[in-house]
Amino acid sequence: MSPTVRKLARTVHIGASAGWLGAIVTYLVVAAATLISSDPDQVRGGYQVMAMLADAVLLPLALASLVTGLICSLGTAWGLLRHYWVLFKLLLNMAATVVLVLYTRSIEYAATVAAQPSWSQADRDLLRDPTHLVHATAALIVALAALVLAVYKPRGMTAYGHRKALRNRAAASTST
């Protein structure tokens, strides 16, 4: 990958990842406000906002972060499977994205229930369930863990990375 393309990919990856982190914090705040509100209109609005955030912001940014992360890892010396920190970031991102894809149905269902003009006791119980707050908190922890890995890049190469480094060193010493 050329330096210009590599910088572009890294820029898009950082932007998507930072946007995803910001959207998670926003979702967390809306989920907390919705959970503690006793005003039915605020609860309805909160669930509508959460559903919209999930579909229009969280999911696209999660996918963009995943795709651009793959492009960056495959197009740089870090590689996809050479260093544990890259592998762990990939696994965290994939897990978070899969959970988000599966979880959006739950968010959309709760938004549909909240939009009804009146609620049964089962509906009220569903809308008072702290699951959305718990999932948003877990997502924030995962995103922050990925951020720490990206910044600190802890040492440690995978077995594949060691073999590749040895091959590169051997090739460099025979060519000189």
N, C-alpha and C positions, 0 to 999 in steps of 0.2 A: 504494500500500500504506500502510495506517495506521501510525503510529509504533509502536504496540503489536505489530502483526503483523510489522513489519520487525525489531524487537528480538527477537521470538520466533524468527523465521527465522534471524537472525544467531546467536543463542544455540545453536540446534540445529546450525547449520553448524559453529560453532567446536567444540562438543562432539563431533560426529561426526568432524571432522577430527583433533582431538586424540586421540580414541579410536583412530582409524585409525593415527596415528603411534605410539601406545603399543603397539598390536597388532603393528605391523611390527617394533618393537624386540623384543617378546616372541618373535615368530616367528624373528627373527634369532638370538636367544640359544638358543632350542631347536634351531634348525638347526645352530648351531656345536657345541652339546653333543652332538647326535646324530652329527655328522660325526666328532668326535674320540673318541667312545666305542668301546671294544672289547667291551663287554658287550652280547650280542644282545638281552637283555630291555630294556635302555635304548634301543637302536636301535629296537626294535619300538615301545616306548612313545613315543619321540621322534617317529617318523613318524605315529603315531596322533594325537598332540597337534598336530602341524603340519597334518594334514588337518582336524582339528576347528577349529583356529584359522582356517584358510582359509575353511571353509564357514560357520561360525557367527559369526565375528567380523570377519575382514578384508573379506570380500565385502559383508556388510550395511553395514558402516561406510563402505566405499568408495562404495557406491551412495547412501547417505544423504548423504555429503559432496558427491557430484556433484549430486544433486537439490536439496539445500538451497543449494548454491552457485549453481545456475541461478536458483532463486527469489530469492535475495538480489541477484544481479546484475540481474535483470529488474525487481525492485521497488525499486531505489534509483537515485540519480543517477549511480552509477558505470556502470550499463548493462552489457550483455553484450559489446558490440563497440566500445565507445567508447574504452577505454584498453587499451594493450598488456598491462599487468600482469594485468588481468582475463582477457583472451583467453589469455595464456600459462598462467595458473592453470587455466583451463578445459581447455586442451589437455593439460596435464600430468595433470590428474585423469582425463580421458577415456582417455588412453593407458594410465595406470596401471590403471584399472579394466578396460579391455579385456584387457590383458596378464594381469591377475589372473584374470579369467573363463576365459581360455584355459589359464592355467597350473594352475588347480585340478585339471584332469584328471591332470596329471603328478604332482601331490602325492598325489591319491587313489590313483593307480596305484602309486606308491612305498609308500604306506601298506599297500596290499593285498599287495604283495610282502613287505614287512617283517613282516606278520602271519603269514606261512607258518611252519610249525614248523621247516623246514630250508631252507637257501638254496643254490642252485647258485652256481657262480663268477660267472655273468652277473648273478645277483641281488645278490651281494656287490658287484660292480662298480657296479651301479645305486645301491645304498644308500651307497656311498662317494663317489659323484659329488658334487662341491661345487656343483652347479647351484642347489640350494635356497638355499645361503648367498650365492651371487652374486646371485640374483634378489632376495633379501631386502635385500641391501646396496644394490642399484640402487633398490629401492622406497623405502628410507630416504632416499637422496639426492634422489629425486623429491619425496617428501613434505616434506623440509627446504627444497627450492627453492621449493615452493608456500608454505610458511610464511614464508620470507624475502620473497617477493613480497607476501604479505598484510600483513606488518608495515611494510615500507619503501615500498610502493606507488610504484615508480619513475615518474617523469614520462614522458609520451609518449602522445599520443592517436593513434588510428588515423585513416585518412582519413575514415571514416564519422563518427568522433567529432568531427573538425574541422568537417565539414559541419553536423552537428547543433548544435554550439556556435555556429556562425555564424548558423544559422537562429534559434536561441533568442535570441541577442543582437539580431538584426534585429527579431524579434517583440517583444522587450522595449522596444526604442527606438521602435517605431511605436505602441506602446500607451500611451506616456507623453506 
